[in-house]
C-alpha cells in the first residue's frame, strides 16, 4: 500500500489505515471480552471501515459521526458494569416520592401517574405515544445529519453537547441507580438484579401491530436500573435548543411537539416517573450550559473543535 492515497485533497495515510484497523480489531476483542460478541458489533465495524475507505465525502461523514459511535460504545459497555454493584437501587423511596408529589386520586386510592395511565390508557394513546417514542434516536441523528451538511461547526457543537449530556446522565446512573415504574408494577419493591429491560406500556404498541419492535429495542438495553435521569427526555431538549439556535423555522416547532410527546410517553408507558423526566430535562439544561461555558472558556476544547472541523470540512 502506498504511503498516502490522494483523493480530492483528502488523504488516507498508512498511519491512518493502520490506526483504523487496530481500533476495529481492538473494539471487537474488547467487546467480546466485556459484553460478549454480537453481530451488531461486526456490522458497526464494517460500516465504519466501508465509509472510511469509500470516498472523501463518506470518510468525513463517518469521522464526524464517530462522536455518536463513541457514545454508543460506552452505553453498550455499561452492561459489563451494572450500576447496582456500586450503589443500592432506589425503588420504594422513589416510587413513594413520586406518589407524594404527583399522586392521583383514583376511586379513593392515591396512585402514581404511571399507574393511572396503565389503568386508563387507550389504544389510540398507546399508538400515538409509541410513535413519539420511536423518535428518540432518529430525530437527533437526522438533525445531526442536517447540521453536518449545513454547518459543520454547529454539527460538532450539537454532537459534543449530546455526548456530554449522556456522560452526565451515566454518572447519575451509577450514583443513583433507580428502578423504572414498570419494575414496580412487575416485581414490586424487592430488588432483583435484572439484566433484561421490559417494554412496559410500549408492549401495547407491539401487540396492536403484531410486531416485536420495542421488545427488540429494549432487549439491547444496557441497564435496567437507569431510570433517573430520563435521557429519552433529555435528547429532544438538545435538539430543540439547537433547532432554535439555528433558526429552523417551522421545523423547530415540530421538534418541540415531539419533545413534549416523548416526555408524556415516558410516563404514559411506565418507563419513567415524572421525577425522572424532570431530571432528564435538568441534565440536558446543565449539559448545554456547561458545554457553552467550556467552548468559550477552555482553549484546549476550542482548539480541539477547530481541528475536528478541518478534518470533516
BELHU-V397328 format. One record per residue. RES is the residue in one small letter. NEAR is the number of other ideal C-beta (glycine too) atoms within 8 Angstrom. Layout:
# BELHU-V397328
res->RES near->NEAR
res->RES near->NEAR
This chain:
# BELHU-V397328
res->x near->5
res->x near->5
res->x near->5
res->x near->8
res->x near->7
res->x near->6
res->x near->9
res->x near->5
res->x near->6
res->x near->8
res->x near->9
res->x near->11
res->x near->8
res->x near->9
res->x near->6
res->x near->9
res->x near->10
res->x near->8
res->x near->8
res->x near->11
res->x near->8
res->x near->8
res->x near->8
res->x near->11
res->x near->8
res->x near->8
res->x near->12
res->x near->12
res->x near->8
res->x near->8
res->x near->14
res->x near->10
res->x near->5
res->x near->9
res->x near->9
res->x near->6
res->x near->6
res->x near->7
res->x near->5
res->x near->7
res->x near->12
res->x near->8
res->x near->8
res->x near->11
res->x near->11
res->x near->8
res->x near->9
res->x near->13
res->x near->10
res->x near->9
res->x near->11
res->x near->12
res->x near->7
res->x near->7
res->x near->6
res->x near->9
res->x near->6
res->x near->11
res->x near->14
res->x near->12
res->x near->11
res->x near->12
res->x near->10
res->x near->13
res->x near->11
res->x near->9
res->x near->12
res->x near->12
res->x near->10
res->x near->9
res->x near->11
res->x near->9
res->x near->9
res->x near->11
res->x near->10
res->x near->10
res->x near->12
res->x near->14
res->x near->11
res->x near->6
res->x near->8
res->x near->10
res->x near->14
res->x near->11
res->x near->5
res->x near->7
res->x near->9
res->x near->6
res->x near->11
res->x near->11
res->x near->13
res->x near->7
res->x near->7
res->x near->14
res->x near->13
res->x near->8
res->x near->9
res->x near->15
res->x near->11
res->x near->6
res->x near->8
res->x near->9
res->x near->10
res->x near->9
res->x near->7
res->x near->10
res->x near->4
res->x near->4
res->x near->6
res->x near->7
res->x near->11
res->x near->13
res->x near->12
res->x near->14
res->x near->11
res->x near->11
res->x near->13
res->x near->10
res->x near->8
res->x near->6
res->x near->10
res->x near->6
res->x near->7
res->x near->6
res->x near->10
res->x near->13
res->x near->10
res->x near->9
res->x near->16
res->x near->14
res->x near->8
res->x near->12
res->x near->14
res->x near->8
res->x near->12
res->x near->11
res->x near->7
res->x near->8
res->x near->13
res->x near->13
res->x near->9
res->x near->8
res->x near->13
res->x near->14
res->x near->8
res->x near->8
res->x near->14
res->x near->12
res->x near->5
res->x near->8
res->x near->7
res->x near->11
res->x near->8
res->x near->12
res->x near->14
res->x near->14
res->x near->12
res->x near->13
res->x near->13
res->x near->11
res->x near->13
res->x near->15
res->x near->12
res->x near->11
res->x near->16
res->x near->12
res->x near->9
res->x near->12
res->x near->13
res->x near->11
res->x near->8
res->x near->12
res->x near->14
res->x near->9
res->x near->6
res->x near->8
res->x near->14
res->x near->13
res->x near->13
res->x near->14
res->x near->15
res->x near->12
res->x near->13
res->x near->11
res->x near->10
res->x near->6
res->x near->7
res->x near->4
res->x near->6
res->x near->6
res->x near->8
res->x near->5
res->x near->6
res->x near->8
res->x near->6
res->x near->8
res->x near->8
res->x near->9
res->x near->10
res->x near->12
res->x near->15
res->x near->14
res->x near->11
res->x near->11
res->x near->13
res->x near->14
res->x near->7
res->x near->9
res->x near->7
res->x near->5
res->x near->5
res->x near->6
res->x near->10
res->x near->13
res->x near->10
res->x near->8
res->x near->8
res->x near->12
res->x near->8
res->x near->7
res->x near->9
res->x near->9
res->x near->10
res->x near->11
res->x near->14
res->x near->11
res->x near->13
res->x near->14
res->x near->12
res->x near->14
res->x near->11
res->x near->12
res->x near->17
res->x near->16
res->x near->16
res->x near->16
res->x near->14
res->x near->16
res->x near->14
res->x near->12
res->x near->10
res->x near->14
res->x near->12
res->x near->9
res->x near->7
res->x near->10
res->x near->6
res->x near->9
res->x near->5
res->x near->6
res->x near->8
res->x near->12
res->x near->7
res->x near->8
res->x near->15
res->x near->9
res->x near->8
res->x near->13
res->x near->12
res->x near->8
res->x near->12
res->x near->16
res->x near->12
res->x near->10
res->x near->13
res->x near->16
res->x near->15
res->x near->12
res->x near->12
res->x near->13
res->x near->15
res->x near->14
res->x near->17
res->x near->11
res->x near->11
res->x near->16
res->x near->14
res->x near->8
res->x near->12
res->x near->18
res->x near->12
res->x near->9
res->x near->15
res->x near->15
res->x near->9
res->x near->9
res->x near->14
res->x near->13
res->x near->8
res->x near->10
res->x near->12
res->x near->8
res->x near->8
res->x near->9
res->x near->11
res->x near->6
res->x near->5
res->x near->7
res->x near->5
res->x near->6
res->x near->9
res->x near->10
res->x near->8
res->x near->8
res->x near->13
res->x near->8
res->x near->8
res->x near->9
res->x near->11
res->x near->7
res->x near->8
res->x near->13
res->x near->6
